[in-house]
Amino acid sequence: MSFLVRTEEAVKALVSFILADTAAQTSSSGVIDLFSPVRESNNVPVDVQIAFLAAPPAHRVPLYFVVPHETVSGTLCLITPPPQRKYKDLVYALSEGGDAVAKRVRRVIDSKKLAAKVADPVTVRAFAKSYDHFIVYGLTKYPRQLTGEFLEHRKVPAWVSSKGKFTGKLRKAVHTVVVMRRGDNQVTCRVGHTGLTAQELVENIVAFLDKFVKHPDGAPLKNILHIRVAATGTNSKRVGLPIFGHVFQFQPLTESAGMPRKRSKVEA
């Protein structure tokens, strides 16, 4: 894409910094580990930050874009329509068959049992911290348990339709970039992790941004101030490198319009 600048160089520099930061971190004691936040495997998420000159209109439904490579790593929780046993059997069969995504699914729960078991802020917090990522499969009504307190601890879950083969939809979910539409002047979207190669991260970024700027509910380039690729290291150091910046076109001022008029001297 012509509007992105030195994307591959920025991604390589970002990944090098994160890996060096991870290697420099000393191992903590077991007591500290008990109170540390849950991290998804050993991979660090890689995000794209988009700052707007004019943000897309606010909407309660996020935008979902599918990219060539997976955007998330770690454990998964699958939320389905009832009954959950049907989907548990499907996940188990795929896992036994060697499907890599199905092997990462640690829990399958339907919307009815989710509403019954996760009902107060304490259980919502515990539920959010139990798994790295959440997938909402085939639900027409979004579970309220995945809003509010839940979003303080986890990113917005990926939603996929139930139309089509279950295997394909499961894989599609981990290849999905979620874009929130809250009317803010900036949005942060996860596009991959350090478990991918630099080239795979670049392909995800290019594919996502190409779809986002062309989508009718996205944002055209004229409404974007800048785009950065960013990540947070193991020591909570946040790094962002620019890959796009808006070019402002200013009309040149004429000398008569730009310079104040000189007062004529009055002789005494």
N, C-alpha and C positions, 0 to 999 in steps of 0.2 A: 504494500500500500504506500502510495507516494507521500501521504501526509505524515507518516511516522518517521522519526529521525533516529538512526543508530539504535534500533531496538535490540538487535542481537548483542551489541556491545554493552548496552545498559543491563540486559539480563545476565550476561556473563559476569559483569562486575558485581551485581547484586548477589548472585549465587556464591561467588568467591568470598564476599564479605560474610555472608551468613555461615558458610562452612568453616571459615577461619574463626568466627565467633563461637561456633559450636565446639570446635576442637580446643579452644582456649579455656572453655568453662571447666572448672574443677568439679569433681563429683561431690555431691552434697551428702550429708548424713541421713540415716534412715528416718530420724525424727522429723527433719525438715521436709522430707519427701511426703510424709503423711499429710502435710498441710499445703503442699504445692498444688497448683491447678493441673488438671488432667491435660496431657499433651497427646496429640495424635501421632502414634508411632514415633519415629525419629525424624520425620519430615517437617519442614517449616513451610507454612502456607505462603504463596506468592499472590499478591493482589495487584489490581489495576485501580488507581485512584483517578476519577474524572471530576474536574472542577468546571462548573457551568457559568457562562455569562447569562444564560436564560435556561433555568432548569425545566425538564419535562413536566407537564401537569401532574399533580399528585393523584395517585390512584392506589387503592388498597391491594390490588393484585400486582405482584412483581412481574417483571419480564424475565423470560427464560430463553437462553441461547445455548445451543449444543455446539461444542468444540471438538476437534479431532482427538484430543487426549484427555485423560481423567483430570478432574480439577480437585478432587479430595482424596485423602488417604486415611487409613485408620478404620475403626469399627463403625458399623452402620446399624441403625434401627429402622425397621420398615413398618410404616403405619398404613393399614389396609382397611377396606370395608369388611364388615363381618360376613362370614365367620373367619377367624384368623387361622384355624386349622388348615383350611384349603391352601393358604399361601405358605404356611409353615412347611407343608409337604412339598410344595413346589421348590422352595428355597433349599430344603434338605436334599431333594433329588438333584438339583443343580450343583450343590456343594459336593455331593458324592461323585458327580460326573466331572469334577475338577474345575468348575467355573470359579474364577478368581474373585469376582465380585460377591457371589453367593457365600463364599467362605468367610467374607468379612462381616456378614449379617449376624449380629449377636442376638437380636430379638425381633420377633414379629408380633405386633399387637394391633387389634382392630380398633376402630374409632369408638365403639361402644364400651369396650373394656378400658380404653384410655380415659374416657370421661369418668368411669367409675373409680379407677385406681389413682388417677392423677387429678386431684380435686382441690388441693390447697397450695399456697405458695411454697411450703416446705417440700412437698412431694414433687412439685414442678421443678424446683431447683435441683433436687436429687436426680430426677429423671433426665434433666438437661445435661448434667455432668456425668451421666453413666455411659454415654456413647459419644463418639466423635462427630458423627453426622446423622441426619435424619432424612428419610425419604417418605414423602406422602404419595401413596399409589392409588389412583382411581377414585379419590373422594371428591364428591361434588360440593360438600360443605366443609370448609376448612376448620379443623379442631381449634377451639379457643385455648386449649392447653398449650398450643405452640405459639402463643402471642404473649405480650406483656412480660412477665417475669422470665419466661423461657428465653426471650430474645436478649436478655441481659447477659446470658451465658453462652449462647450458641448463635451461629449465623442462621438466616432464614432457610428452612428445609427446602429441598428441591421437590417440585411437584411434577408428576408424570401421569399421563392419561392411561386408562386401562385398555384402550383400544390397541390391538396388536399383540404380538407375542410377549409373554411375561419376561422372557430372557432378554429380549431387546430393550424393553422398557427399563429393566434393572440396570443394564449397562448405560443406557442413555442418561439415567439419573446421575451417575458419577461423572458424566461428561458435560454436565450442565452448569452454566454460569448464571447466577441469580442476581438480578438488578432491582433493588428496591426503588419505589417511586413515592417518595414522601414530600416532594417539592423542595428538598434541601438544595443548597448550592454546590454540594459535593456528594459523590457516592463512591463507595469502596466495594469492589467485586473480586471474589476469589477466582483466579484463572488457572491455578495449578499449585505445585509444591516442589520442593527441592529434590524429591525422588525422581522427577522427570529430568531429561537432559535439557540443556539450554535451547537446543533447536526445537524440542517439543514445546517448551514454554513459549518460544517466539511464535510457533504455529498457532497455539491457543490464543495468544494475545491478538495476533493479526486477524484470525477468524472471528473472534468475539467483537473486536472494534469495527470490523468491516460490516458485520450484521447490525451492530448497535446504531451506527450513524446512518444506515439506510432504512432502519425500521421506522414505520410511521409513528410509533409511540416512543421512539428513542430521541436522540438529539443530533441534529446535523452539525457539521464541523463549525459552522458560523456561530453556533451557540455554545461551543466548548472553549473554555479558557486555556486549560492545559490538561495533559494526561501524564501520569507517572506510573512506573512499575515500582512496587514497594513490598517490603517484608519486615517482620519484627524478629530479631535474633533471640537467642536463648537468654540473653541478659537484658531483655526488654528494650533493646536499641532499635528504633524504627528508622529505616532508611528508605528514601524514595528518590528515584532517578527519572528525570523528565524524558519523554519520548515524543511529545508533541506540545507545541505552544502556539497560541493564537497570534496571528500577525495582524496588527492594527493598521488600518489605512487612514492616515490623517490628511486632510486637505491643507495644502500650503496656504499660509496667510499672506496676503499682499502687504506691502510696506505701509500703505495708507490705513489698512484695517488693523494691522498688528501693532504699529507704533503709535503712541499717544501724540496728539497734536501739540506742537510747540507754541507756547504763548509768545505773542509778539511783544517786543520790548517797547516800553513806553518811555520816551525821553522826557525828562523833567524840564 
